[in-house]
Amino acid sequence: MDLDEIAEGVTSREGFVRFLRALLEDLKRELSLPEEETAWGGGDWGHTDLDGFLETWAAWLEGVTPRSPQWESYGLPLEALESDAWRWFAKMLLVARVYE
């Protein structure tokens, strides 16, 4: 099952955890490839380091609008995310910084 299929099936905390684990495995697979296979954007990950990943995530969210094709291509309207969901994303990331 590919990441898009797993993401599409997320409807619970357990499903989100499965998605995160699959995402991590996909990153590990990408990092294990020879550099020549991933250079110049040739791999599946454009940003394999945390700072690049977080910077791109923030930049994408800043640039996307509820009607932009970048968001609609994922099949979820931006306005469907309520303020509590955004706060939970933030808190989950904060916890992940220090969780043992």
NUZA-425713 format. One line per field, with one value per residue: residue number from 1; residue in one letter; x, y, z of N, C-alpha, C, CB in turn. Coordinates in nm, 4 decimals. Glycine has a CB too. Example, Ala and Ser with C-alpha at 12.3 -4.5 7.8 and 13.67 -1.06 7.14 Angstrom:
// NUZA-425713
nr	[1 2]
rest	[a s]
nc1	[1.3190 1.2850]
nc2	[-0.5690 -0.2250]
nc3	[0.7800 0.7080]
cac1	[1.2300 1.3670]
cac2	[-0.4500 -0.1060]
cac3	[0.7800 0.7140]
cc1	[1.3200 1.2900]
cc2	[-0.3300 0.0030]
cc3	[0.7800 0.7870]
cbc1	[1.1308 1.4084]
cbc2	[-0.4473 -0.0598]
cbc3	[0.9046 0.5725]
This chain:
// NUZA-425713
nr	[1 2 3 4 5 6 7 8 9 10 11 12 13 14 15 16 17 18 19 20 21 22 23 24 25 26 27 28 29 30 31 32 33 34 35 36 37 38 39 40 41 42 43 44 45 46 47 48 49 50 51 52 53 54 55 56 57 58 59 60 61 62 63 64 65 66 67 68 69 70 71 72 73 74 75 76 77 78 79 80 81 82 83 84 85 86 87 88 89 90 91 92 93 94 95 96 97 98 99 100]
rest	[m d l d e i a e g v t s r e g f v r f l r a l l e d l k r e l s l p e e e t a w g g g d w g h t d l d g f l e t w a a w l e g v t p r s p q w e s y g l p l e a l e s d a w r w f a k m l l v a r v y e]
nc1	[0.0851 0.0567 0.1739 -0.0184 -0.2566 -0.2650 -0.2825 -0.5274 -0.6969 -0.6967 -0.8736 -0.8767 -0.7013 -0.5289 -0.5038 -0.3733 -0.1319 -0.0384 -0.0015 0.2019 0.4117 0.4458 0.5238 0.7676 0.9092 0.9173 1.0774 1.3167 1.3736 1.4200 1.6477 1.8305 1.8964 2.1315 2.3124 2.3112 2.0681 1.8822 1.9552 1.9152 1.6357 1.5454 1.4439 1.1762 1.1411 1.1666 1.2839 1.4825 1.5836 1.5072 1.4820 1.4513 1.2202 1.0241 1.0338 0.9447 0.6894 0.5644 0.5882 0.4342 0.1796 0.1413 0.1195 -0.0934 -0.4390 -0.7909 -0.9096 -0.7086 -0.5339 -0.3291 -0.4144 -0.6707 -0.6077 -0.5493 -0.7898 -0.9276 -1.1023 -0.9611 -1.0985 -1.2260 -1.0760 -1.0880 -1.0329 -0.9512 -0.8318 -0.5989 -0.4674 -0.4239 -0.2464 -0.0242 0.0294 0.0875 0.3249 0.4889 0.4985 0.6242 0.8794 1.0066 0.9342 1.0089]
nc2	[-0.1180 0.2211 0.5487 0.7503 0.6025 0.5021 0.7427 0.8354 0.6574 0.7284 0.7678 0.7728 0.7883 0.5701 0.5060 0.7355 0.7085 0.4749 0.5837 0.7768 0.6038 0.4620 0.6736 0.7382 0.4995 0.5191 0.7467 0.6464 0.4526 0.6182 0.7583 0.5524 0.5103 0.5345 0.8395 0.9452 0.8659 1.0236 1.2832 1.6289 1.6408 1.3945 1.1895 1.0620 1.2300 1.5666 1.7032 1.5831 1.6368 1.7567 2.0376 2.1427 2.0062 2.0993 2.3761 2.3813 2.2728 2.4740 2.6914 2.5963 2.5806 2.8510 2.9520 2.8213 2.8274 2.7994 2.7301 2.6612 2.4737 2.3122 2.2332 2.1255 1.9089 1.7110 1.6369 1.7390 1.9946 2.2992 2.4528 2.2597 2.1823 2.2405 2.4918 2.3657 2.1349 2.2347 2.3331 2.0926 1.9648 2.1343 2.0931 1.8174 1.8123 1.9605 1.7903 1.5697 1.6657 1.6287 1.3852 1.0727]
nc3	[0.0000 -0.0844 0.0277 -0.0264 -0.0378 0.2236 0.3692 0.2753 0.3980 0.6664 0.9547 1.2196 1.5370 1.5533 1.2829 1.1940 1.3290 1.2031 0.9499 1.0053 1.0793 0.8400 0.6778 0.7974 0.7428 0.4663 0.4383 0.5501 0.3570 0.1369 0.2305 0.2301 -0.0301 -0.3034 -0.3450 -0.6038 -0.7042 -0.5794 -0.6042 -0.6993 -0.6764 -0.7608 -0.6095 -0.3966 -0.1837 -0.1257 0.0775 0.3063 0.5527 0.8822 0.9257 0.6664 0.5884 0.7765 0.7210 0.4541 0.4850 0.6399 0.4575 0.2436 0.3636 0.4159 0.1586 0.0380 -0.0448 0.0388 -0.2064 -0.3784 -0.6306 -0.5310 -0.2805 -0.3231 -0.4813 -0.3043 -0.2084 0.0147 0.1547 0.2652 0.4535 0.5978 0.8118 1.1444 1.4014 1.6380 1.5406 1.4169 1.6431 1.7773 1.5984 1.6335 1.9073 1.9105 1.7614 1.9328 2.1580 2.0427 2.0127 2.2602 2.3698 2.5138]
cac1	[0.0000 0.1409 0.1447 -0.1445 -0.3659 -0.2679 -0.3331 -0.6696 -0.7703 -0.6841 -0.9984 -0.8646 -0.5660 -0.4502 -0.4749 -0.2724 -0.0054 0.0048 0.0484 0.3310 0.5121 0.4710 0.5996 0.9040 0.9712 0.9436 1.1951 1.4338 1.4011 1.4803 1.7820 1.9192 1.9278 2.2541 2.2896 2.2827 1.9266 1.7967 2.0082 1.8384 1.4925 1.5135 1.3798 1.0386 1.1444 1.2398 1.3517 1.5028 1.6268 1.3939 1.4631 1.3954 1.0842 0.9368 1.0297 0.8599 0.5528 0.5144 0.5766 0.3202 0.0577 0.1267 0.0855 -0.2130 -0.5677 -0.8945 -0.9467 -0.5916 -0.5221 -0.2374 -0.4904 -0.7809 -0.5564 -0.5474 -0.9263 -0.9801 -1.1066 -0.8880 -1.1901 -1.2748 -0.9977 -1.1324 -0.9240 -0.9015 -0.7422 -0.4699 -0.4038 -0.3755 -0.1237 0.0836 0.0637 0.1512 0.4626 0.5613 0.5209 0.7216 1.0139 1.0666 0.8866 1.1186]
cac2	[0.0000 0.3404 0.6522 0.8165 0.5132 0.4986 0.8725 0.8416 0.5725 0.7734 0.8170 0.7565 0.8059 0.4526 0.5211 0.8406 0.6484 0.3877 0.6719 0.8311 0.4960 0.4369 0.7890 0.7190 0.3915 0.5718 0.8328 0.5590 0.3932 0.7247 0.7861 0.4395 0.5071 0.6052 0.9826 0.9761 0.8390 1.1224 1.4179 1.7216 1.6135 1.2692 1.0951 1.0905 1.3315 1.6872 1.7537 1.4679 1.6823 1.8115 2.1809 2.1619 1.9532 2.1910 2.5024 2.3622 2.2542 2.6069 2.7717 2.5451 2.6232 2.9953 2.9813 2.7517 2.8867 2.6950 2.6911 2.6402 2.3370 2.2340 2.1742 2.0462 1.7840 1.6110 1.5967 1.7845 2.1409 2.3592 2.4988 2.1452 2.1728 2.3367 2.5492 2.2656 2.0437 2.3020 2.3359 1.9569 1.9447 2.2071 2.0264 1.6889 1.8399 1.9996 1.6700 1.4853 1.7230 1.5909 1.2548 0.9740]
cac3	[0.0000 -0.0900 0.1269 -0.0587 0.0034 0.3701 0.4135 0.2407 0.4911 0.8051 1.0145 1.3643 1.5913 1.5133 1.1410 1.1811 1.3733 1.0923 0.8452 1.0475 1.0711 0.6975 0.6302 0.8467 0.6651 0.3329 0.4514 0.5673 0.2257 0.0561 0.2810 0.2031 -0.1729 -0.3410 -0.3655 -0.7439 -0.7321 -0.5141 -0.6281 -0.7824 -0.6706 -0.8278 -0.5189 -0.3556 -0.0786 -0.1613 0.1974 0.3949 0.6847 0.9552 0.9058 0.5326 0.5886 0.8490 0.6471 0.3372 0.5352 0.6750 0.3355 0.1673 0.4320 0.3965 0.0196 -0.0079 -0.0097 0.0333 -0.3422 -0.4637 -0.6823 -0.4480 -0.1698 -0.3772 -0.5375 -0.1975 -0.1821 0.1430 0.1572 0.3760 0.5561 0.6752 0.9342 1.2441 1.4796 1.7323 1.4680 1.4011 1.7754 1.8051 1.5196 1.7010 2.0335 1.8796 1.7224 2.0539 2.2384 1.9730 2.0357 2.3877 2.4151 2.5215]
cc1	[0.0894 0.0926 0.0130 -0.2635 -0.3787 -0.3265 -0.4832 -0.7550 -0.7647 -0.8170 -0.9931 -0.7210 -0.4770 -0.4110 -0.3681 -0.1357 0.0486 0.0635 0.1857 0.4410 0.5466 0.5526 0.7460 0.9761 1.0048 1.0652 1.3216 1.4731 1.4710 1.6241 1.8802 1.9595 2.0611 2.2225 2.2530 2.1362 1.8338 1.8422 1.9154 1.6898 1.4503 1.4443 1.2362 1.0303 1.2261 1.3231 1.3644 1.5575 1.5096 1.3739 1.4057 1.2506 0.9879 0.9240 0.9361 0.7141 0.4910 0.4931 0.4568 0.1899 0.0338 0.0755 -0.0437 -0.3378 -0.6740 -0.9284 -0.8273 -0.5834 -0.4297 -0.3121 -0.5976 -0.7326 -0.5483 -0.6872 -0.9835 -0.9840 -1.0405 -0.9811 -1.2474 -1.1969 -1.0399 -1.0147 -0.8677 -0.8048 -0.6038 -0.3950 -0.3492 -0.2503 -0.0052 0.1263 0.1307 0.2974 0.5466 0.5941 0.6285 0.8644 1.0820 1.0274 0.9998 1.0818]
cc2	[0.1240 0.4462 0.7242 0.7319 0.5082 0.6296 0.8836 0.7613 0.6174 0.8323 0.8105 0.7839 0.6913 0.4601 0.6267 0.7884 0.5559 0.4721 0.7282 0.7252 0.4627 0.5508 0.7779 0.6093 0.4384 0.6642 0.7491 0.4939 0.4950 0.7514 0.6730 0.4304 0.5759 0.7505 1.0160 0.9484 0.9445 1.2661 1.4972 1.6860 1.4836 1.1675 1.1351 1.2008 1.4497 1.7394 1.6397 1.5072 1.7562 1.9603 2.2116 2.1172 2.0512 2.3253 2.4912 2.3440 2.3907 2.6926 2.7267 2.5906 2.7734 3.0278 2.9208 2.8272 2.7778 2.6481 2.6630 2.4950 2.2498 2.1668 2.0812 1.9140 1.6731 1.5755 1.6377 1.9363 2.1952 2.4023 2.3837 2.1267 2.2816 2.3832 2.4497 2.1686 2.1061 2.3065 2.1977 1.9243 2.0103 2.1352 1.8914 1.7086 1.8808 1.8781 1.5819 1.5366 1.6640 1.4513 1.1527 0.8418]
cc3	[0.0000 0.0091 0.0996 -0.0145 0.1551 0.4230 0.3885 0.3393 0.6367 0.8530 1.1665 1.4068 1.5467 1.3660 1.1163 1.2233 1.2644 0.9799 0.8813 1.0379 0.9260 0.6371 0.6728 0.7684 0.5236 0.3340 0.4666 0.4351 0.1373 0.0994 0.2530 0.0558 -0.1992 -0.3770 -0.5099 -0.7812 -0.6731 -0.5393 -0.7195 -0.7897 -0.7362 -0.7398 -0.4876 -0.2517 -0.1262 -0.0458 0.2973 0.5315 0.7505 0.9294 0.7682 0.5235 0.6567 0.7774 0.5273 0.3767 0.5668 0.5495 0.2526 0.2318 0.4174 0.2562 -0.0291 0.0389 -0.0199 -0.1071 -0.4331 -0.5093 -0.5969 -0.3335 -0.2225 -0.4345 -0.4325 -0.1496 -0.0478 0.1427 0.2829 0.4877 0.6391 0.8050 1.0303 1.3285 1.5806 1.6651 1.4519 1.5338 1.8102 1.7245 1.5899 1.8283 2.0100 1.8405 1.8437 2.1397 2.1733 1.9883 2.1568 2.4361 2.4121 2.4624]
cbc1	[-0.0967 0.1424 0.2575 -0.1529 -0.3435 -0.1251 -0.2589 -0.6916 -0.7187 -0.5700 -1.1179 -0.9081 -0.5690 -0.5292 -0.6014 -0.3109 -0.0247 -0.1142 -0.0504 0.3219 0.4609 0.3378 0.5379 0.9024 0.8779 0.8207 1.1796 1.4053 1.2703 1.3973 1.7765 1.8523 1.8159 2.3236 2.4128 2.3750 1.8884 1.7927 2.1492 1.8963 1.4192 1.6367 1.4593 0.9740 1.2027 1.1443 1.2745 1.5968 1.7541 1.4120 1.5947 1.4779 1.0802 0.9892 1.1710 0.9073 0.5520 0.6123 0.7054 0.3250 0.0648 0.2603 0.1933 -0.2147 -0.6020 -1.0189 -1.0307 -0.4629 -0.4710 -0.1253 -0.5538 -0.8545 -0.4189 -0.4648 -0.9353 -0.8942 -1.2510 -0.8075 -1.3022 -1.2663 -0.8474 -1.2414 -0.9718 -1.0180 -0.8011 -0.4895 -0.5045 -0.4847 -0.1399 0.0393 -0.0615 0.0754 0.4666 0.4793 0.3886 0.6865 1.0052 1.0289 0.7691 1.1608]
cbc2	[0.0000 0.3981 0.7529 0.8449 0.3716 0.4750 0.9863 0.7897 0.4347 0.8780 0.7360 0.6143 0.8145 0.3233 0.5568 0.9636 0.5700 0.3022 0.7859 0.8850 0.3694 0.4198 0.9200 0.6846 0.2690 0.6465 0.9276 0.4504 0.3438 0.8537 0.8124 0.3105 0.5741 0.5341 1.0606 0.8952 0.7028 1.0960 1.4105 1.7248 1.7245 1.2096 1.0839 0.9658 1.2743 1.7941 1.8747 1.3692 1.7749 1.7876 2.2542 2.0870 1.8163 2.2123 2.5429 2.2424 2.1628 2.6771 2.7620 2.3907 2.5861 3.0659 2.9356 2.6055 3.0086 2.7446 2.7983 2.6799 2.3402 2.3233 2.2835 2.1248 1.8071 1.6610 1.4536 1.7313 2.1904 2.4777 2.5771 2.0181 2.1827 2.2761 2.6740 2.1886 2.0083 2.4446 2.3830 1.8544 2.0026 2.3505 2.0075 1.6170 1.9500 2.1005 1.5904 1.4764 1.8732 1.6910 1.2068 0.9533]
cbc3	[0.1229 -0.2322 0.1307 -0.2089 -0.0518 0.4281 0.3419 0.0980 0.4817 0.8189 0.9630 1.4078 1.7457 1.5401 1.0655 1.2655 1.5066 1.0390 0.8202 1.1911 1.1428 0.6205 0.6834 0.9962 0.6593 0.2797 0.5715 0.6730 0.1584 0.0668 0.4293 0.2455 -0.2549 -0.4598 -0.3251 -0.8344 -0.6782 -0.3655 -0.6895 -0.9219 -0.7334 -0.8818 -0.3905 -0.3015 0.0530 -0.2076 0.2602 0.3301 0.6746 1.1025 0.9243 0.4309 0.6593 0.9905 0.6007 0.2567 0.6621 0.7713 0.2519 0.1583 0.5796 0.4210 -0.0670 0.0440 -0.1027 0.0984 -0.4033 -0.3895 -0.8254 -0.3929 -0.0829 -0.4841 -0.5988 -0.0808 -0.1937 0.2613 0.1483 0.3276 0.4927 0.5916 0.9044 1.3330 1.5515 1.7939 1.3293 1.3464 1.8838 1.7748 1.3760 1.7338 2.1189 1.7663 1.6155 2.1350 2.2553 1.8258 2.0522 2.4915 2.3281 2.6634]
